[in-house]
Amino acid sequence: MVFPFRSVQDFQIEIPDEVEIFRKSVRELVEQKIMPRWQEIEKTNEIPKEIFKEMGELGLFGVGIPEEYDGQGGGQLMTAILTEEVARAIPSLGVAIGVNHLFGIPILLFGSEELKKKYIPPIARGEAFGAHANTEPVAGSDVAGIQSKAKKVNDHYVINARKVFISGAGKANYFVVSARTEPPKADKRWWGITVFVVEKDWPGVNVGQQFKVIGMRGEQPYEVILEDVKVPAENVVGKVNEGFKIVVTTYDYTRIGIAAQAVGIAQASFEKALNYALQRETFNKPIVTHEMIIDKIANMYIRLEAARLLTYWAATLADKGRKEFVIAASLAKAFATETAEWIARQAIQVHGGYGVDTEMGVERYLRDAIITTIYEGTNEIQRLTIVRQLVRQAFGLRI
Ligand SMILES: Cc1cc2nc3c(=O)[nH]c(=O)nc-3n(C[C@H](O)[C@H](O)[C@H](O)COP(=O)(O)OP(=O)(O)OC[C@H]3O[C@@H](n4cnc5c(N)ncnc54)[C@H](O)[C@@H]3O)c2cc1C
């Protein structure tokens, strides 16, 4: 049964040779230069600038961006592999990659040629960073509930906005910002939201407090406040009043990246647990030979590979331009993030007391994994999307 897909062939995952070559080169960089710095990043809550510089020079911020905008090309699959490999070492570095895409995807999919030419190349070259400012104190899951305002005045807009939990805002040069240009219509709550590109150094743009969230140290989110910020009309992304579609379509793509972050976290937790289980002895034998530990390791591995397959599958469907990628992306995001949380928890248990020692670097994966179940659409919202998409694709019904 392939419902709601067309044929069993829809389950093919196509991974070209160059993706594997790319994966190996990313892993080499990660293991040599990034992984050894995890303790420093946990302690300082900052990713060293040299890491970004080196990634930029290697073109890694251009992965998933067309060559005509100075990117490296490659699609969702390539981006997912990059994210997974990086997150296996430092999950918050996966966030830094994801945040650039949260900025770039709405412009690449909906923006004018001028916006693409102006804002995408510096991001692709690693010379600038973007961020995505949608969530507000009163509205996260409910994107249509945002209250920030943008008023048209002659040839520009004046934006007043308060945004919360904005990842990457500290180092971002540019933001995409959503704001209401008109009130919602009675039968269309989503109507009236517009998306803008705003530069950080424009008067009235302020990065506020940093949120002290439990994980993803190195890339924790900020409050962003816009007070009477004058934005030229040409910085509107897509159509005025139709920004809701832009925001939610962006998340359809970027949540594949969250699934990939989760696969990286799950992979790292699994590797650590297996290595430890082979080395640690109790009752005169390695704990990997105790039945209950065998059961844990086997179940961790089963779920890890299932999460990876769902993620690569969603990315493959997106790269093929298949609209069913939306449901696959939600399946992957929900499953991979819950898998990462579960595997990270099991990894702590396998390590016994050392598992909860912060110097071991195991418990951090659980703190990071929990965050992946929340952003870019909580897993409750993923389940809502899954059932809505399923019913729409299978029966043509909107619920
Ligand atoms: C570390 C971190 C980084 C983030 N980075 C960004 C960023 O860069 N840019 C940005 O714009 N936002 C960002 N966010 C915000 C994030 O996307 C929101 O927190 C998330 O979408 C949930 O919104 P909320 O916090 O307002 O929760 P709410 O929407 O208030 O939800 C509260 C609870 O109710 C549930 N719920 C809500 N509606 C429904 C429903 N219809 N059915 C069932 N359950 C429902 C939710 O699943 C959740 O469990 C970030 C958040 C975190 C924690």
The ligand as a Tripos MOL2 file, in Angstrom:
@<TRIPOS>MOLECULE
LIG
   53    58     1     0     0
SMALL
NO_CHARGES

@<TRIPOS>ATOM
      1 C1         15.5400   27.6000   20.5650 C.3       1 LIG1
      2 C2         14.4600   28.1900   19.7280 C.ar      1 LIG1
      3 C3         14.7900   28.8280   18.5490 C.ar      1 LIG1
      4 C4         13.7910   29.4240   17.7610 C.ar      1 LIG1
      5 N1         14.1430   30.1020   16.6200 N.ar      1 LIG1
      6 C5         13.1870   30.7970   15.9380 C.ar      1 LIG1
      7 C6         13.5390   31.6360   14.8360 C.ar      1 LIG1
      8 O1         14.6970   31.7060   14.4120 O.2       1 LIG1
      9 N2         12.5630   32.3750   14.2450 N.ar      1 LIG1
     10 C7         11.2720   32.3520   14.6550 C.ar      1 LIG1
     11 O2         10.4470   33.0470   14.0760 O.2       1 LIG1
     12 N3         10.8880   31.5390   15.6960 N.ar      1 LIG1
     13 C8         11.8240   30.7810   16.3440 C.ar      1 LIG1
     14 N4         11.4600   29.9810   17.4150 N.ar      1 LIG1
     15 C9         10.0780   29.9500   17.8340 C.3       1 LIG1
     16 C10         9.4150   28.6030   17.5920 C.3       1 LIG1
     17 O3          9.2000   28.4150   16.2200 O.3       1 LIG1
     18 C11         8.1190   28.5620   18.4120 C.3       1 LIG1
     19 O4          8.4980   28.5020   19.7780 O.3       1 LIG1
     20 C12         7.2510   27.3800   18.0740 C.3       1 LIG1
     21 O5          6.7250   27.5030   16.7720 O.3       1 LIG1
     22 C13         6.0800   27.2240   19.0540 C.3       1 LIG1
     23 O6          5.4300   28.4330   19.2470 O.3       1 LIG1
     24 P1          5.1480   28.9470   20.7490 P.3       1 LIG1
     25 O7          6.4140   28.8700   21.5100 O.co2     1 LIG1
     26 O8          4.4740   30.2700   20.6400 O.co2     1 LIG1
     27 O9          4.1490   27.8900   21.3460 O.3       1 LIG1
     28 P2          2.5760   27.8710   21.1450 P.3       1 LIG1
     29 O10         2.2310   28.0630   19.7190 O.co2     1 LIG1
     30 O11         1.9610   28.8000   22.1170 O.co2     1 LIG1
     31 O12         2.2300   26.3910   21.5610 O.3       1 LIG1
     32 C14         2.1600   25.9510   22.9230 C.3       1 LIG1
     33 C15         1.7990   24.4770   22.9200 C.3       1 LIG1
     34 O13         0.5090   24.2970   22.3210 O.3       1 LIG1
     35 C16         0.6220   23.3910   21.2370 C.3       1 LIG1
     36 N5         -0.3000   23.8200   20.1740 N.ar      1 LIG1
     37 C17        -0.4340   25.0530   19.6470 C.ar      1 LIG1
     38 N6         -1.3810   25.0600   18.6920 N.ar      1 LIG1
     39 C18        -1.8410   23.7890   18.6030 C.ar      1 LIG1
     40 C19        -2.8120   23.1350   17.7950 C.ar      1 LIG1
     41 N7         -3.4990   23.7900   16.8540 N.pl3     1 LIG1
     42 N8         -3.0300   21.8150   17.9930 N.ar      1 LIG1
     43 C20        -2.3220   21.1240   18.9380 C.ar      1 LIG1
     44 N9         -1.3990   21.6840   19.7350 N.ar      1 LIG1
     45 C21        -1.1500   22.9950   19.5610 C.ar      1 LIG1
     46 C22         2.0700   23.4710   20.7760 C.3       1 LIG1
     47 O14         2.4460   22.3170   20.0640 O.3       1 LIG1
     48 C23         2.7620   23.6130   22.1130 C.3       1 LIG1
     49 O15         2.8730   22.3430   22.7050 O.3       1 LIG1
     50 C24        12.4360   29.3510   18.1740 C.ar      1 LIG1
     51 C25        12.1200   28.6700   19.3670 C.ar      1 LIG1
     52 C26        13.1010   28.0980   20.1320 C.ar      1 LIG1
     53 C27        12.7210   27.3950   21.4020 C.3       1 LIG1
@<TRIPOS>BOND
     1     1     2 1
     2     2     3 ar
     3     2    52 ar
     4     3     4 ar
     5     4     5 ar
     6     4    50 ar
     7     5     6 ar
     8     6     7 ar
     9     6    13 1
    10     7     8 2
    11     7     9 ar
    12     9    10 ar
    13    10    11 2
    14    10    12 ar
    15    12    13 ar
    16    13    14 ar
    17    14    15 1
    18    14    50 ar
    19    15    16 1
    20    16    17 1
    21    16    18 1
    22    18    19 1
    23    18    20 1
    24    20    21 1
    25    20    22 1
    26    22    23 1
    27    23    24 1
    28    24    25 2
    29    24    26 1
    30    24    27 1
    31    27    28 1
    32    28    29 2
    33    28    30 1
    34    28    31 1
    35    31    32 1
    36    32    33 1
    37    33    34 1
    38    33    48 1
    39    34    35 1
    40    35    36 1
    41    35    46 1
    42    36    37 ar
    43    36    45 ar
    44    37    38 ar
    45    38    39 ar
    46    39    40 ar
    47    39    45 ar
    48    40    41 1
    49    40    42 ar
    50    42    43 ar
    51    43    44 ar
    52    44    45 ar
    53    46    47 1
    54    46    48 1
    55    48    49 1
    56    50    51 ar
    57    51    52 ar
    58    52    53 1
@<TRIPOS>SUBSTRUCTURE
     1 LIG1         1 GROUP 0 **** ****
